[in-house]
Amino acid sequence: MSKYIAVVLVAMGGFFVRSLSLSGAVATMLVGTAVAVSFSWQGLCLLGLFFGTSSFWSHFRHQQKQLLAEKIEKGAQRDYVQVFANGSIPAAISLLALAFPHWSWQGLFAVSIAAANADTWASEIGSVSRQSPRMITTWKKVESGTSGAVTSLGTLASFFGAFVIAIVADLLWHDISIVAVSILGFLGSALDTYIGAVWQASYRCTVCGMETEKRKHCGKQTIRIKGQDWLNNDVVNWLSIFCSTIVYFFVIKL
């Protein structure tokens, strides 16, 4: 019972410190409960590490990040869509592990968290880099906050975001491949960046001319200049995590 109380307290805490919206807090409870049922405290510790560090880095240099608010679709307060974009795959893995017990589910769970953590660290830390970001496909300099752009700081943060999850997962379960989880978590973040550069929807404001992820800007409907309308940042996050776990699945089968 204490596990589920902890899930509720963390979700409520996230709501009160404005890391989660009300819908985000409810979604966090659902994801946390699924993880608690299957992976117990070990799974909750790993999930909590992701949630805690993500919240910390989201608020890191918050004033500086305010300049990017006009380009990015959503802010630091996560709603249910953002929570499920990062947490639905770990939750699904947890339920599958409960229904079909096997040692490999722990590694899959760790990779899904590592990919989410790597991407979050890359975005939140990389956005405060003094270095101008470059588009991953063309290597041309672009404005901060542009989907598909990278910096050296963000890339380094991405790797360490995955590596931290891999280390802790191995400490919790003792049979996790730190190398595999770190690499695939990092590659998941890289895939997220590539999809963001090539296929994610991007719009231009008809009033100020700014390129943004938002469908409305300056009170007017924006014009899509790239990508697919349905492929927003949340979908890109989900796809990158899914691909990382699928690759890991085939790696351990071989």
C-alpha positions as YAML, in Angstrom:
chain: A
units: angstrom
residues:
- id: 1
  name: MET
  ca: [0.00, 0.00, 0.00]
- id: 2
  name: SER
  ca: [2.87, 2.38, 0.78]
- id: 3
  name: LYS
  ca: [3.97, 2.23, -2.88]
- id: 4
  name: TYR
  ca: [0.65, 3.60, -4.07]
- id: 5
  name: ILE
  ca: [0.60, 6.28, -1.40]
- id: 6
  name: ALA
  ca: [4.04, 7.36, -2.62]
- id: 7
  name: VAL
  ca: [2.73, 7.58, -6.19]
- id: 8
  name: VAL
  ca: [-0.15, 9.82, -5.10]
- id: 9
  name: LEU
  ca: [2.13, 12.03, -3.00]
- id: 10
  name: VAL
  ca: [4.62, 12.49, -5.84]
- id: 11
  name: ALA
  ca: [1.85, 13.37, -8.30]
- id: 12
  name: MET
  ca: [0.28, 15.82, -5.85]
- id: 13
  name: GLY
  ca: [3.68, 17.30, -5.11]
- id: 14
  name: GLY
  ca: [4.32, 17.78, -8.80]
- id: 15
  name: PHE
  ca: [0.98, 19.57, -9.10]
- id: 16
  name: PHE
  ca: [1.61, 21.90, -6.18]
- id: 17
  name: VAL
  ca: [5.09, 22.90, -7.37]
- id: 18
  name: ARG
  ca: [3.61, 23.45, -10.85]
- id: 19
  name: SER
  ca: [5.64, 20.77, -12.58]
- id: 20
  name: LEU
  ca: [2.36, 19.04, -13.47]
- id: 21
  name: SER
  ca: [-1.05, 20.32, -14.45]
- id: 22
  name: LEU
  ca: [-4.07, 18.65, -12.84]
- id: 23
  name: SER
  ca: [-4.46, 16.32, -15.82]
- id: 24
  name: GLY
  ca: [-0.71, 15.65, -15.71]
- id: 25
  name: ALA
  ca: [-0.93, 14.69, -12.03]
- id: 26
  name: VAL
  ca: [-3.75, 12.23, -12.73]
- id: 27
  name: ALA
  ca: [-1.80, 10.72, -15.64]
- id: 28
  name: THR
  ca: [1.27, 10.44, -13.40]
- id: 29
  name: MET
  ca: [-0.77, 8.49, -10.86]
- id: 30
  name: LEU
  ca: [-1.92, 6.07, -13.57]
- id: 31
  name: VAL
  ca: [1.60, 5.53, -14.93]
- id: 32
  name: GLY
  ca: [3.07, 5.24, -11.43]
- id: 33
  name: THR
  ca: [0.45, 2.71, -10.35]
- id: 34
  name: ALA
  ca: [1.16, 0.50, -13.37]
- id: 35
  name: VAL
  ca: [4.88, 0.61, -12.60]
- id: 36
  name: ALA
  ca: [4.36, -0.03, -8.89]
- id: 37
  name: VAL
  ca: [2.18, -3.09, -9.51]
- id: 38
  name: SER
  ca: [4.82, -4.77, -11.68]
- id: 39
  name: PHE
  ca: [8.26, -3.43, -10.76]
- id: 40
  name: SER
  ca: [7.56, -2.36, -7.19]
- id: 41
  name: TRP
  ca: [9.96, 0.11, -5.53]
- id: 42
  name: GLN
  ca: [12.72, -0.50, -8.06]
- id: 43
  name: GLY
  ca: [10.54, 0.66, -10.92]
- id: 44
  name: LEU
  ca: [9.23, 3.60, -8.92]
- id: 45
  name: CYS
  ca: [12.77, 4.67, -8.06]
- id: 46
  name: LEU
  ca: [13.74, 4.70, -11.73]
- id: 47
  name: LEU
  ca: [10.54, 6.51, -12.72]
- id: 48
  name: GLY
  ca: [11.01, 8.95, -9.84]
- id: 49
  name: LEU
  ca: [14.57, 9.65, -10.95]
- id: 50
  name: PHE
  ca: [13.30, 10.59, -14.39]
- id: 51
  name: PHE
  ca: [10.47, 12.71, -13.02]
- id: 52
  name: GLY
  ca: [12.65, 14.43, -10.41]
- id: 53
  name: THR
  ca: [15.54, 15.29, -12.69]
- id: 54
  name: SER
  ca: [13.19, 16.33, -15.51]
- id: 55
  name: SER
  ca: [11.38, 18.71, -13.18]
- id: 56
  name: PHE
  ca: [14.66, 20.09, -11.88]
- id: 57
  name: TRP
  ca: [16.13, 20.74, -15.32]
- id: 58
  name: SER
  ca: [12.82, 22.17, -16.58]
- id: 59
  name: HIS
  ca: [13.07, 24.88, -13.93]
- id: 60
  name: PHE
  ca: [16.83, 25.36, -14.32]
- id: 61
  name: ARG
  ca: [17.51, 28.92, -15.54]
- id: 62
  name: HIS
  ca: [13.80, 29.37, -15.98]
- id: 63
  name: GLN
  ca: [14.06, 33.09, -16.78]
- id: 64
  name: GLN
  ca: [16.45, 32.40, -19.64]
- id: 65
  name: LYS
  ca: [14.11, 29.76, -21.04]
- id: 66
  name: GLN
  ca: [11.22, 32.22, -21.04]
- id: 67
  name: LEU
  ca: [12.69, 33.62, -24.25]
- id: 68
  name: LEU
  ca: [11.93, 30.28, -25.94]
- id: 69
  name: ALA
  ca: [8.30, 30.17, -24.80]
- id: 70
  name: GLU
  ca: [7.04, 31.67, -28.04]
- id: 71
  name: LYS
  ca: [8.65, 28.92, -30.14]
- id: 72
  name: ILE
  ca: [7.86, 25.85, -28.05]
- id: 73
  name: GLU
  ca: [4.34, 24.45, -28.02]
- id: 74
  name: LYS
  ca: [4.21, 23.67, -24.29]
- id: 75
  name: GLY
  ca: [5.92, 24.93, -21.18]
- id: 76
  name: ALA
  ca: [7.55, 23.38, -18.10]
- id: 77
  name: GLN
  ca: [4.20, 22.35, -16.57]
- id: 78
  name: ARG
  ca: [3.42, 18.94, -18.06]
- id: 79
  name: ASP
  ca: [-0.14, 17.95, -18.96]
- id: 80
  name: TYR
  ca: [-1.53, 14.45, -19.41]
- id: 81
  name: VAL
  ca: [-0.48, 14.29, -23.07]
- id: 82
  name: GLN
  ca: [3.16, 15.00, -22.17]
- id: 83
  name: VAL
  ca: [3.06, 12.51, -19.29]
- id: 84
  name: PHE
  ca: [1.66, 9.75, -21.49]
- id: 85
  name: ALA
  ca: [4.07, 10.63, -24.32]
- id: 86
  name: ASN
  ca: [6.94, 9.78, -21.99]
- id: 87
  name: GLY
  ca: [5.26, 7.38, -19.59]
- id: 88
  name: SER
  ca: [2.79, 5.26, -21.57]
- id: 89
  name: ILE
  ca: [5.48, 2.91, -22.93]
- id: 90
  name: PRO
  ca: [7.09, 2.28, -19.50]
- id: 91
  name: ALA
  ca: [3.57, 1.71, -18.14]
- id: 92
  name: ALA
  ca: [2.72, -0.71, -20.96]
- id: 93
  name: ILE
  ca: [5.97, -2.61, -20.40]
- id: 94
  name: SER
  ca: [5.10, -2.84, -16.71]
- id: 95
  name: LEU
  ca: [1.70, -4.35, -17.44]
- id: 96
  name: LEU
  ca: [3.16, -6.78, -19.97]
- id: 97
  name: ALA
  ca: [5.77, -7.84, -17.42]
- id: 98
  name: LEU
  ca: [2.97, -8.51, -14.95]
- id: 99
  name: ALA
  ca: [1.03, -10.61, -17.45]
- id: 100
  name: PHE
  ca: [4.03, -12.42, -18.97]
- id: 101
  name: PRO
  ca: [6.86, -12.56, -16.41]
- id: 102
  name: HIS
  ca: [10.35, -12.61, -17.93]
- id: 103
  name: TRP
  ca: [13.72, -11.15, -16.92]
- id: 104
  name: SER
  ca: [14.00, -9.09, -20.13]
- id: 105
  name: TRP
  ca: [11.17, -6.71, -19.20]
- id: 106
  name: GLN
  ca: [13.39, -4.92, -16.70]
- id: 107
  name: GLY
  ca: [15.88, -3.99, -19.41]
- id: 108
  name: LEU
  ca: [13.11, -2.82, -21.74]
- id: 109
  name: PHE
  ca: [11.70, -0.69, -18.94]
- id: 110
  name: ALA
  ca: [15.13, 0.81, -18.23]
- id: 111
  name: VAL
  ca: [15.67, 1.66, -21.91]
- id: 112
  name: SER
  ca: [12.29, 3.38, -22.19]
- id: 113
  name: ILE
  ca: [13.09, 5.55, -19.16]
- id: 114
  name: ALA
  ca: [16.64, 6.19, -20.41]
- id: 115
  name: ALA
  ca: [15.40, 7.42, -23.81]
- id: 116
  name: ALA
  ca: [12.87, 9.74, -22.17]
- id: 117
  name: ASN
  ca: [15.46, 11.04, -19.71]
- id: 118
  name: ALA
  ca: [18.11, 11.55, -22.41]
- id: 119
  name: ASP
  ca: [15.74, 13.60, -24.54]
- id: 120
  name: THR
  ca: [14.56, 15.72, -21.61]
- id: 121
  name: TRP
  ca: [18.09, 16.46, -20.42]
- id: 122
  name: ALA
  ca: [19.14, 17.33, -23.97]
- id: 123
  name: SER
  ca: [16.25, 19.76, -24.43]
- id: 124
  name: GLU
  ca: [16.32, 21.40, -21.02]
- id: 125
  name: ILE
  ca: [20.09, 21.70, -20.63]
- id: 126
  name: GLY
  ca: [20.90, 22.29, -24.28]
- id: 127
  name: SER
  ca: [18.44, 25.19, -24.45]
- id: 128
  name: VAL
  ca: [20.61, 27.28, -22.12]
- id: 129
  name: SER
  ca: [23.82, 26.66, -24.06]
- id: 130
  name: ARG
  ca: [25.80, 29.73, -25.10]
- id: 131
  name: GLN
  ca: [26.60, 27.95, -28.34]
- id: 132
  name: SER
  ca: [24.30, 28.54, -31.30]
- id: 133
  name: PRO
  ca: [22.38, 25.32, -32.07]
- id: 134
  name: ARG
  ca: [22.79, 23.65, -35.44]
- id: 135
  name: MET
  ca: [20.22, 21.71, -37.43]
- id: 136
  name: ILE
  ca: [21.08, 18.02, -37.26]
- id: 137
  name: THR
  ca: [20.33, 17.48, -40.96]
- id: 138
  name: THR
  ca: [22.15, 20.47, -42.50]
- id: 139
  name: TRP
  ca: [24.45, 21.62, -39.69]
- id: 140
  name: LYS
  ca: [23.32, 25.20, -40.32]
- id: 141
  name: LYS
  ca: [22.98, 27.52, -37.34]
- id: 142
  name: VAL
  ca: [19.39, 28.10, -36.24]
- id: 143
  name: GLU
  ca: [17.58, 29.87, -33.40]
- id: 144
  name: SER
  ca: [17.42, 28.26, -29.95]
- id: 145
  name: GLY
  ca: [14.30, 26.18, -29.47]
- id: 146
  name: THR
  ca: [14.15, 25.03, -33.10]
- id: 147
  name: SER
  ca: [13.02, 21.40, -33.43]
- id: 148
  name: GLY
  ca: [15.81, 19.19, -34.74]
- id: 149
  name: ALA
  ca: [18.64, 21.44, -33.56]
- id: 150
  name: VAL
  ca: [21.55, 20.30, -31.37]
- id: 151
  name: THR
  ca: [24.36, 21.79, -29.31]
- id: 152
  name: SER
  ca: [27.46, 20.18, -27.84]
- id: 153
  name: LEU
  ca: [26.12, 20.79, -24.33]
- id: 154
  name: GLY
  ca: [22.75, 19.25, -25.17]
- id: 155
  name: THR
  ca: [24.35, 16.21, -26.79]
- id: 156
  name: LEU
  ca: [26.57, 15.63, -23.76]
- id: 157
  name: ALA
  ca: [23.58, 16.06, -21.46]
- id: 158
  name: SER
  ca: [21.63, 13.54, -23.54]
- id: 159
  name: PHE
  ca: [24.28, 10.86, -23.10]
- id: 160
  name: PHE
  ca: [24.58, 11.44, -19.35]
- id: 161
  name: GLY
  ca: [20.80, 11.44, -19.01]
- id: 162
  name: ALA
  ca: [20.72, 7.90, -20.43]
- id: 163
  name: PHE
  ca: [23.86, 6.85, -18.56]
- id: 164
  name: VAL
  ca: [22.48, 7.88, -15.16]
- id: 165
  name: ILE
  ca: [19.34, 5.81, -15.71]
- id: 166
  name: ALA
  ca: [21.45, 2.82, -16.83]
- id: 167
  name: ILE
  ca: [23.67, 3.02, -13.74]
- id: 168
  name: VAL
  ca: [20.75, 3.26, -11.32]
- id: 169
  name: ALA
  ca: [18.84, 0.49, -13.12]
- id: 170
  name: ASP
  ca: [21.83, -1.82, -12.75]
- id: 171
  name: LEU
  ca: [22.12, -0.96, -9.06]
- id: 172
  name: LEU
  ca: [18.45, -1.79, -8.60]
- id: 173
  name: TRP
  ca: [18.32, -5.02, -10.61]
- id: 174
  name: HIS
  ca: [22.01, -6.04, -10.97]
- id: 175
  name: ASP
  ca: [21.59, -7.63, -14.41]
- id: 176
  name: ILE
  ca: [21.04, -4.58, -16.62]
- id: 177
  name: SER
  ca: [23.45, -3.92, -19.47]
- id: 178
  name: ILE
  ca: [24.70, -0.42, -18.69]
- id: 179
  name: VAL
  ca: [26.28, -0.11, -22.13]
- id: 180
  name: ALA
  ca: [23.15, -1.18, -24.03]
- id: 181
  name: VAL
  ca: [20.77, 0.97, -22.00]
- id: 182
  name: SER
  ca: [23.06, 4.00, -22.23]
- id: 183
  name: ILE
  ca: [23.62, 3.71, -25.98]
- id: 184
  name: LEU
  ca: [20.00, 2.98, -26.89]
- id: 185
  name: GLY
  ca: [18.71, 5.69, -24.56]
- id: 186
  name: PHE
  ca: [21.08, 8.17, -26.20]
- id: 187
  name: LEU
  ca: [20.16, 6.97, -29.69]
- id: 188
  name: GLY
  ca: [16.48, 7.38, -28.82]
- id: 189
  name: SER
  ca: [17.16, 11.03, -28.06]
- id: 190
  name: ALA
  ca: [19.12, 11.40, -31.32]
- id: 191
  name: LEU
  ca: [16.21, 9.84, -33.23]
- id: 192
  name: ASP
  ca: [13.86, 12.29, -31.55]
- id: 193
  name: THR
  ca: [16.02, 15.14, -32.82]
- id: 194
  name: TYR
  ca: [16.15, 13.74, -36.36]
- id: 195
  name: ILE
  ca: [12.38, 13.21, -36.55]
- id: 196
  name: GLY
  ca: [11.92, 16.71, -35.20]
- id: 197
  name: ALA
  ca: [14.14, 18.11, -37.95]
- id: 198
  name: VAL
  ca: [12.59, 16.18, -40.84]
- id: 199
  name: TRP
  ca: [8.96, 15.33, -40.10]
- id: 200
  name: GLN
  ca: [7.73, 17.24, -37.05]
- id: 201
  name: ALA
  ca: [5.20, 19.97, -37.82]
- id: 202
  name: SER
  ca: [6.51, 23.52, -37.77]
- id: 203
  name: TYR
  ca: [4.53, 26.71, -38.33]
- id: 204
  name: ARG
  ca: [5.12, 30.37, -39.19]
- id: 205
  name: CYS
  ca: [3.30, 33.26, -37.58]
- id: 206
  name: THR
  ca: [1.48, 35.43, -40.13]
- id: 207
  name: VAL
  ca: [1.91, 38.49, -37.90]
- id: 208
  name: CYS
  ca: [5.52, 38.47, -36.64]
- id: 209
  name: GLY
  ca: [7.01, 35.86, -38.98]
- id: 210
  name: MET
  ca: [8.40, 33.69, -36.18]
- id: 211
  name: GLU
  ca: [8.84, 29.96, -36.79]
- id: 212
  name: THR
  ca: [7.11, 28.12, -33.97]
- id: 213
  name: GLU
  ca: [5.58, 24.81, -32.89]
- id: 214
  name: LYS
  ca: [2.34, 26.60, -32.02]
- id: 215
  name: ARG
  ca: [-0.74, 26.53, -34.24]
- id: 216
  name: LYS
  ca: [-1.70, 29.97, -32.98]
- id: 217
  name: HIS
  ca: [0.64, 32.92, -32.46]
- id: 218
  name: CYS
  ca: [0.05, 36.63, -31.93]
- id: 219
  name: GLY
  ca: [-3.64, 35.75, -31.69]
- id: 220
  name: LYS
  ca: [-3.74, 34.43, -35.27]
- id: 221
  name: GLN
  ca: [-3.69, 30.99, -36.89]
- id: 222
  name: THR
  ca: [-0.18, 30.07, -38.03]
- id: 223
  name: ILE
  ca: [0.75, 28.55, -41.39]
- id: 224
  name: ARG
  ca: [2.33, 25.09, -41.54]
- id: 225
  name: ILE
  ca: [5.69, 25.27, -43.31]
- id: 226
  name: LYS
  ca: [7.03, 21.78, -42.58]
- id: 227
  name: GLY
  ca: [6.02, 18.32, -41.43]
- id: 228
  name: GLN
  ca: [2.67, 16.73, -40.66]
- id: 229
  name: ASP
  ca: [0.00, 18.39, -38.51]
- id: 230
  name: TRP
  ca: [-0.43, 15.30, -36.35]
- id: 231
  name: LEU
  ca: [3.31, 14.91, -35.74]
- id: 232
  name: ASN
  ca: [3.90, 17.29, -32.84]
- id: 233
  name: ASN
  ca: [6.58, 17.11, -30.15]
- id: 234
  name: ASP
  ca: [4.59, 14.70, -27.96]
- id: 235
  name: VAL
  ca: [4.18, 12.20, -30.80]
- id: 236
  name: VAL
  ca: [7.88, 12.51, -31.65]
- id: 237
  name: ASN
  ca: [8.79, 11.77, -28.02]
- id: 238
  name: TRP
  ca: [6.58, 8.68, -28.01]
- id: 239
  name: LEU
  ca: [7.99, 7.38, -31.29]
- id: 240
  name: SER
  ca: [11.62, 7.79, -30.20]
- id: 241
  name: ILE
  ca: [11.00, 5.91, -26.94]
- id: 242
  name: PHE
  ca: [9.10, 3.19, -28.78]
- id: 243
  name: CYS
  ca: [11.88, 2.73, -31.34]
- id: 244
  name: SER
  ca: [14.55, 2.50, -28.62]
- id: 245
  name: THR
  ca: [12.68, -0.23, -26.78]
- id: 246
  name: ILE
  ca: [12.00, -2.17, -29.97]
- id: 247
  name: VAL
  ca: [15.69, -2.11, -30.91]
- id: 248
  name: TYR
  ca: [16.63, -3.27, -27.41]
- id: 249
  name: PHE
  ca: [14.08, -6.07, -27.67]
- id: 250
  name: PHE
  ca: [15.73, -7.43, -30.81]
- id: 251
  name: VAL
  ca: [19.22, -6.89, -29.39]
- id: 252
  name: ILE
  ca: [18.55, -9.03, -26.32]
- id: 253
  name: LYS
  ca: [16.81, -11.67, -28.43]
- id: 254
  name: LEU
  ca: [19.96, -11.99, -30.50]
...
